[in-house]
Amino acid sequence: MKYRKFLTWVFIVLIIVTASFAAKVFISMKPEPSLASYEKSKRLVRTRLVNYNEIRSSLEVPGRLAAGQVVEIISEVQGKILTGSIPLKKGQTFTKGDMLCNIYDEEQILSLKASKSRFLNIMANALPDVKFDFPDKYEAVLAFFESVQINDPMPELPEIEDKTLKIFLASRDILNQYYTIKVAEERLQKYYIRAPFSGTFIEVYLEAGGIANPGTRIAKIIETDILELEIPVEVNDLIWINIGDKVEVMSENRMNSWQGKVKRISEFVDPATQSASVFVELKNNQKKPVYAGMYLIALFEGKALEQSMEIPRQAVFNQDEVFIVVDSTLRKNKINILKINKNTLIFDGLDEGTELVIEPLVNVREGTFVDTDRL
């Protein structure tokens, strides 16, 4: 039994020795790698020769379109709401000057006529005294008296330079009555609400037939002729935008475009996004209308960067370093970054003619031998 176990172990050892010897023989038979095969194993990298030109620092940012003006219509007087020249309905459009609605005004009109009647009565009683005490002013006062009409707005009161005449008119309560009527006329205008611009109703809180009180919200309107595109722009990119710059605005599918201009730039930054709002004014076009609430894309032309070059952002590492190729080996070099775009960046700082690697390289070191695929 022991003899058989001994033979088994001897047999296993012989197999291991034989296998090791065979492996060494096969390895010795493998040919040495030639210089040509080594050359073929060098890494191939894409490069471009540095060539500076003038580049426009364009900036493309999406934003949401909003109305140029949003106004809430609030009643300043009390009364029943009457239909104006257009229906008081949500979504109804109007043009500048249209009567949006008016408050029942008959009582106010009759009260104003009564005030004018009392004023004429006071003036009529004062005319004989004016003729006697101020004969040189009589014709002017009479002409004013005759110009007052019950159904027409009050004419402008002639300038009174004579202090004595002014005291006389004040003592007869003529001046007080005159300005009381002017106040009533001004108040009467509050019964008529006209459109300050062309637009549409986006909310209607009280329709015709409702009762309004001072401070009651009637409707909310927006301007539709002129709209504003609010664009969030990163702080670092604000230097490329100025008020008055022309802006090309495109739809999300880029099928339509409009021309706008930078109206204003906010002077505060959203702490959450670290961006400031740039407002682009856009005039509506009947052939290609735009609507408040749409998402559009703004393309800012920016400024011209002279003697600069654009490369993919992925070609840069450690913030401002790139690989260049010198004598078929990789070398690190720093660049001066002028502007960072979404997928590219614009730089200078390298000598023209330098062979620059324009693709990201992973697990490579400075001094690595490479072949180049120059674009």
C-alpha positions in Angstrom: 0.0 0.0 0.0 2.8 2.4 0.9 4.7 1.4 -2.2 1.7 2.3 -4.4 1.3 5.7 -2.8 5.0 6.4 -3.3 4.7 5.6 -7.0 1.8 8.0 -7.3 3.7 10.9 -5.9 6.7 10.1 -8.1 4.4 10.1 -11.2 3.0 13.6 -10.2 6.4 15.1 -9.7 7.5 13.8 -13.1 4.5 15.4 -14.8 5.2 18.8 -13.2 8.9 18.7 -14.2 8.1 17.6 -17.8 5.5 20.4 -18.1 7.9 23.1 -16.8 10.6 21.9 -19.2 8.2 22.0 -22.2 7.1 25.5 -21.3 10.7 26.8 -21.3 11.3 25.2 -24.7 8.2 26.8 -26.2 9.1 30.2 -24.8 12.7 30.0 -26.1 11.3 29.2 -29.6 9.2 32.6 -29.6 10.9 35.1 -31.8 12.1 38.4 -30.3 9.8 41.4 -31.2 11.3 43.4 -34.0 11.7 47.2 -34.0 8.9 47.4 -36.6 6.4 45.7 -34.4 7.3 48.1 -31.6 6.8 51.1 -33.8 3.3 49.7 -34.7 2.3 49.6 -31.1 2.8 53.4 -30.6 -0.4 55.3 -29.7 -2.2 57.2 -32.5 -3.5 60.6 -31.5 -5.4 63.3 -33.4 -3.7 66.6 -33.6 -4.0 70.0 -35.3 -1.5 72.7 -36.0 -2.0 75.9 -34.0 -3.4 78.6 -36.3 -4.8 81.8 -34.9 -7.8 83.7 -36.5 -10.5 86.1 -35.5 -13.3 84.2 -33.7 -16.8 85.5 -32.7 -17.5 84.6 -29.1 -21.1 83.5 -29.8 -23.3 82.4 -26.9 -26.4 80.2 -27.2 -28.8 80.1 -24.2 -32.5 79.1 -23.9 -35.0 81.2 -22.0 -38.7 81.7 -21.4 -40.7 84.4 -23.2 -42.8 86.7 -21.1 -45.1 89.7 -21.8 -43.5 93.1 -22.0 -46.1 94.5 -19.6 -48.5 92.8 -17.2 -51.2 95.0 -15.7 -53.9 94.3 -13.2 -57.1 96.3 -13.8 -58.4 97.5 -10.4 -61.5 99.7 -10.0 -61.0 103.1 -8.4 -64.7 103.8 -8.2 -67.9 102.1 -7.2 -70.7 100.8 -9.6 -72.0 98.2 -11.9 -69.5 96.9 -14.5 -70.7 97.5 -18.1 -69.4 95.9 -21.3 -66.9 98.0 -23.1 -66.1 97.8 -26.8 -64.9 94.2 -26.5 -66.2 91.3 -24.4 -64.7 91.1 -20.9 -63.6 87.5 -21.3 -60.3 85.5 -20.7 -58.3 85.2 -23.9 -60.0 88.1 -25.6 -57.6 90.3 -27.5 -57.7 94.0 -27.9 -55.8 96.9 -29.4 -54.4 100.0 -27.7 -57.2 102.5 -26.9 -60.1 100.0 -26.8 -62.6 100.4 -24.0 -62.0 97.3 -21.9 -64.9 98.0 -19.6 -66.7 100.9 -17.9 -68.5 101.5 -14.6 -72.0 102.8 -14.6 -71.5 106.5 -14.7 -74.9 108.2 -15.1 -75.0 109.4 -11.5 -71.5 110.9 -11.8 -72.4 112.6 -15.0 -75.6 114.2 -13.6 -73.7 115.3 -10.5 -71.0 116.9 -12.7 -73.7 118.8 -14.7 -75.3 120.1 -11.5 -71.9 121.4 -10.3 -71.4 123.2 -13.6 -74.9 124.7 -13.3 -74.1 126.1 -9.8 -70.8 127.4 -11.1 -72.5 129.3 -13.9 -75.0 130.7 -11.5 -72.2 132.0 -9.2 -70.4 133.5 -12.2 -73.5 135.1 -13.5 -74.1 136.9 -10.2 -70.4 138.0 -10.1 -70.2 139.5 -13.6 -71.9 142.8 -12.8 -69.4 143.4 -9.9 -66.5 142.5 -12.2 -67.7 145.0 -14.8 -67.9 147.7 -12.2 -64.8 147.0 -10.2 -62.5 145.5 -12.9 -63.7 147.0 -16.2 -60.4 146.1 -17.9 -60.8 142.4 -17.0 -64.5 142.2 -17.7 -64.2 141.0 -21.4 -61.8 138.2 -20.4 -64.0 137.0 -17.6 -67.1 137.2 -19.8 -65.4 135.2 -22.5 -64.6 132.5 -20.0 -68.1 132.5 -18.7 -69.5 132.0 -22.2 -67.1 129.2 -23.0 -68.4 127.0 -20.1 -70.8 124.4 -21.5 -72.7 122.0 -19.4 -72.0 118.9 -21.7 -68.3 119.8 -22.4 -65.2 119.6 -20.3 -64.4 122.8 -18.3 -62.2 125.2 -20.3 -58.9 126.3 -18.8 -59.2 129.2 -16.3 -57.4 132.3 -17.6 -54.3 133.3 -15.7 -55.1 135.8 -13.0 -52.3 138.3 -12.4 -54.3 141.0 -10.6 -54.2 140.2 -6.9 -57.4 142.1 -6.2 -59.3 140.2 -8.8 -58.0 137.0 -7.5 -59.2 137.9 -4.0 -62.6 138.9 -5.4 -63.0 135.5 -7.2 -61.9 133.6 -4.2 -64.4 135.4 -1.9 -67.2 134.5 -4.3 -66.2 130.8 -4.1 -65.6 130.8 -7.9 -62.1 129.4 -7.7 -63.1 126.6 -5.3 -66.1 125.7 -7.4 -64.0 125.6 -10.6 -61.4 123.2 -9.2 -64.1 121.1 -7.6 -65.5 120.6 -11.0 -62.1 119.8 -12.5 -61.6 117.1 -9.8 -65.0 115.6 -10.6 -64.1 115.5 -14.3 -60.9 113.7 -13.5 -62.8 111.3 -11.3 -65.3 110.6 -14.1 -62.5 109.4 -16.3 -61.9 106.6 -13.8 -65.3 105.1 -14.8 -63.8 104.3 -18.3 -61.0 101.8 -18.5 -59.1 101.8 -21.8 -56.4 99.5 -23.0 -52.9 101.1 -22.4 -51.4 98.7 -25.1 -52.4 96.0 -27.5 -52.8 92.7 -25.7 -55.1 90.0 -24.3 -56.9 89.2 -21.1 -55.1 86.4 -19.1 -57.4 86.5 -16.1 -61.0 88.0 -15.6 -62.1 88.2 -12.0 -65.4 90.2 -12.6 -67.5 90.1 -15.8 -70.1 92.6 -17.0 -73.0 92.9 -14.6 -70.8 92.5 -11.5 -70.4 95.3 -8.9 -67.1 96.9 -8.4 -65.8 98.8 -5.4 -62.7 100.9 -5.0 -59.8 98.4 -4.9 -61.7 95.6 -6.6 -59.6 93.5 -9.1 -61.4 93.2 -12.4 -58.9 91.6 -14.8 -55.3 91.0 -15.6 -54.0 91.9 -19.1 -50.6 91.4 -20.9 -49.0 93.2 -23.8 -48.6 91.0 -26.9 -47.0 93.4 -29.4 -43.7 93.6 -27.5 -42.5 90.7 -25.5 -39.3 89.9 -23.4 -37.2 86.8 -23.4 -35.6 86.3 -20.0 -32.2 84.5 -20.5 -30.2 83.2 -17.5 -26.5 83.9 -18.3 -23.6 82.7 -16.2 -21.7 85.5 -14.6 -18.5 84.7 -16.5 -20.4 85.1 -19.8 -21.9 88.5 -19.0 -18.8 90.3 -20.3 -19.7 89.2 -23.8 -23.2 90.9 -23.7 -24.0 94.6 -23.9 -27.3 96.5 -23.8 -28.5 97.2 -27.3 -26.8 94.1 -28.8 -28.7 92.4 -31.6 -29.8 88.9 -30.8 -31.1 86.1 -33.0 -34.0 84.3 -31.4 -34.9 80.8 -32.6 -37.7 78.3 -31.8 -36.8 75.1 -29.9 -37.0 73.2 -33.2 -34.9 75.9 -34.9 -37.5 76.2 -37.7 -38.4 79.8 -37.1 -36.3 82.8 -36.0 -36.8 86.4 -35.0 -34.6 89.4 -34.4 -34.4 91.0 -31.0 -32.1 93.2 -28.9 -30.8 93.3 -25.4 -33.1 95.6 -23.4 -31.6 95.3 -20.0 -29.3 93.2 -17.8 -30.0 92.5 -14.2 -27.4 93.7 -11.6 -28.0 90.8 -9.2 -27.2 87.1 -9.4 -29.4 84.1 -8.6 -27.5 82.4 -5.7 -28.9 79.0 -6.7 -27.8 79.1 -10.4 -25.0 81.7 -10.2 -26.5 83.4 -13.3 -27.9 86.8 -14.0 -31.0 87.5 -16.2 -30.6 89.2 -19.6 -33.8 90.5 -21.1 -34.2 90.5 -24.9 -36.9 92.6 -26.4 -38.8 90.9 -29.2 -41.5 92.5 -31.4 -44.3 90.2 -32.4 -44.8 89.2 -36.0 -48.2 88.4 -37.4 -46.6 86.0 -40.0 -44.6 84.2 -37.3 -46.3 85.0 -34.0 -44.8 84.3 -30.6 -46.6 83.8 -27.4 -45.9 84.5 -23.7 -44.7 81.4 -22.0 -42.9 79.9 -25.0 -39.3 78.6 -24.6 -36.9 80.0 -27.2 -33.2 80.0 -27.8 -31.2 83.2 -27.9 -28.0 83.4 -30.0 -25.8 86.3 -28.9 -23.1 87.3 -31.4 -20.7 88.4 -28.6 -17.4 90.0 -29.4 -14.6 89.3 -31.8 -11.6 87.6 -30.3 -8.5 88.3 -32.4 -5.6 85.9 -32.7 -7.4 83.0 -31.1 -8.2 79.3 -31.8 -11.1 77.0 -30.9 -10.6 73.4 -29.7 -12.8 70.8 -27.9 -13.0 71.2 -24.2 -12.1 67.6 -23.6 -8.6 68.3 -25.0 -7.8 70.4 -21.9 -7.0 68.9 -18.5 -5.9 70.4 -15.1 -8.0 73.5 -16.1 -5.5 75.0 -18.5 -3.1 72.3 -19.7 -2.9 70.5 -23.1 -0.7 67.9 -24.8 1.5 69.0 -27.7 3.7 66.7 -29.9 7.4 67.4 -30.1 9.6 64.9 -31.9 6.9 62.2 -31.8 6.6 62.5 -28.0 3.9 64.1 -25.8 4.7 67.3 -23.9 2.5 69.2 -21.5 1.9 72.9 -22.1 -0.3 75.6 -20.5 -2.7 77.7 -22.6 -4.5 81.0 -22.0 -8.2 80.3 -22.0 -10.2 83.3 -23.4 -13.7 81.8 -23.4 -15.4 78.5 -22.5 -18.3 77.3 -24.6 -20.6 74.3 -24.1 -18.4 71.9 -26.0 -15.4 74.0 -27.0 -13.1 76.7 -25.7 -11.2 79.5 -27.3 -7.6 80.1 -26.3 -4.2 81.6 -27.1 -0.7 81.2 -25.6 0.9 78.7 -27.9 3.2 79.4 -30.8 1.6 79.1 -34.2 2.6 75.9 -35.9 2.7 73.9 -32.7 1.2 70.4 -33.1 -1.7 70.3 -30.6 -3.5 67.2 -29.4 -7.2 67.8 -29.8 -8.7 64.7 -28.1 -8.8 63.5 -24.5 -6.0 61.1 -23.6 -6.4 58.6 -20.8 -3.6 56.8 -18.9 -0.8 58.5 -20.8 2.2 60.3 -19.5 4.4 63.1 -20.7 7.2 61.6 -22.9 5.0 58.9 -24.4 5.9 58.1 -28.1 3.0 58.7 -30.4 2.0 58.7 -34.0 -0.2 61.6 -35.1 -3.3 61.9 -37.2 -3.2 65.5 -38.2 -6.5 67.2 -39.1 
